[in-house]
Amino acid sequence: MEGIGRTLKERMAASISGAPLGPDSWDGLYDFLDPARPGKAERDRDVVAEARCLEIRRKLVVFFSARACPDAEDLSVDTLLRVAARCRDVDVTGFGDRTGYFYGVARNVLHEWQRRETADAQHRDAFRSESLRLPVPDAGPSDEPDLVRRHLARCLAALNERARRLILSYYAEDRSAKIEHHRAMAEEFGRSVNSLRIEVHRIRKTVRECVNERLREDS
């Protein structure tokens, strides 16, 4: 299959369940978008469906962008893939315009993204609070909380995705909840609790050295 289907397959090879999204799912999506497609000649079969898919994808990007999602492009692809994975089982009798179904799925994707963003923001705030409680050596007169926060954000952004996710999540819980949280993290990352702690401390040292260096440059 050519066109938009091939592009989506290259960008995201699995459905939301993690199972491969095979040719049948793409055929299902195209049939969903163009109910007359199965009866068309091979040469013209995908023309209408591809055009509608492109248009819906464009509308989904606008939908997510209008709601301040920086990952609007990826979320639009996620929505299309979810529909592709399930559309053969959808009762379409209530959808004169199939676009409405995509928007319904997109709202679910949006809510999940918002929950992740809220959790990530809480993790970042927890880590920043944890870091700011410790003294920053050799910072000079420029050691102001707002400045430290800005440098901390930049140094966190410089980490690779795994390290950033690990250290932000590690400081996400307080007091008694930390023990169980760290056990769950160790299981998720396939490490012992002790080795996870060592890795986090190593990442934290890297971040603090980065912050210190930026503060020294300012002073």
C-alpha positions, 0 to 999 in steps of 0.5 A, spaced: 500 500 500 502 506 498 501 513 500 499 515 507 499 508 509 506 507 508 508 513 511 504 512 517 507 505 517 514 507 517 513 512 523 509 508 528 510 500 526 505 498 532 498 499 534 496 502 541 496 495 544 503 493 542 501 488 536 504 489 529 499 493 525 498 489 519 496 490 512 489 487 514 488 493 519 490 498 513 485 495 509 480 496 514 482 503 515 481 505 508 475 501 507 472 505 513 474 511 510 471 509 503 466 504 504 465 503 496 473 502 496 472 494 496 468 494 489 473 499 486 478 497 480 485 496 483 488 502 480 483 507 483 482 503 489 485 507 494 485 514 491 479 517 495 481 513 502 488 516 501 485 523 500 480 522 506 486 520 510 490 525 509 485 530 510 483 527 517 490 527 519 491 534 517 485 536 522 487 532 527 494 536 527 490 542 528 485 539 533 491 537 538 495 544 536 489 548 538 490 544 545 497 546 546 500 539 545 507 540 542 507 533 540 500 534 535 503 530 529 505 524 533 498 524 537 495 525 530 498 518 528 497 515 534 489 517 533 490 514 526 493 507 528 488 506 534 482 507 529 486 502 524 486 497 529 479 497 531 475 500 525 473 493 523 469 492 529 466 499 529 458 500 528 458 505 523 451 506 522 451 512 526 457 515 522 454 519 516 461 522 516 467 518 519 471 524 521 467 524 527 469 517 530 476 520 529 475 526 533 472 521 539 478 517 539 482 523 539 479 526 545 481 520 549 488 520 546 488 528 548 486 526 555 491 521 556 496 526 554 494 531 559 494 526 564 502 524 562 503 531 562 501 533 569 504 527 572 511 529 568 510 536 571 509 533 578 515 529 577 519 535 574 517 539 580 519 534 585 526 533 583 527 541 582 525 541 590 529 536 592 535 539 588 534 546 590 534 543 598 542 542 597 547 547 597 550 549 590 558 549 591 562 555 588 556 558 585 558 565 587 553 571 587 549 569 582 546 563 586 539 565 585 533 560 586 530 562 579 537 562 575 538 555 578 531 553 576 533 555 569 539 552 569 536 545 572 531 545 566 536 546 561 541 541 564 535 536 564 533 537 557 540 535 555 540 528 558 538 522 554 530 520 554 532 514 559 536 518 564 531 524 564 525 519 565 529 515 570 531 521 575 524 525 574 520 519 576 525 517 582 523 523 586 516 523 584 514 520 591 514 523 598 516 519 604 513 512 605 511 512 598 518 512 596 520 505 598 514 502 594 515 507 588 523 505 587 521 498 588 516 498 582 521 503 578 527 497 579 522 492 576 520 496 570 527 498 568 530 491 570 534 493 575 535 492 583 533 497 587 540 498 589 543 499 582 537 503 580 539 508 586 546 508 584 544 510 577 540 515 579 545 518 584 550 518 578 545 522 573 544 527 579 551 528 580 552 529 572 546 534 572 548 538 578 555 539 575 552 541 569 548 546 573 554 548 577 558 550 571 553 554 568 552 558 574 560 559 574 559 561 567 554 567 569 558 569 575 
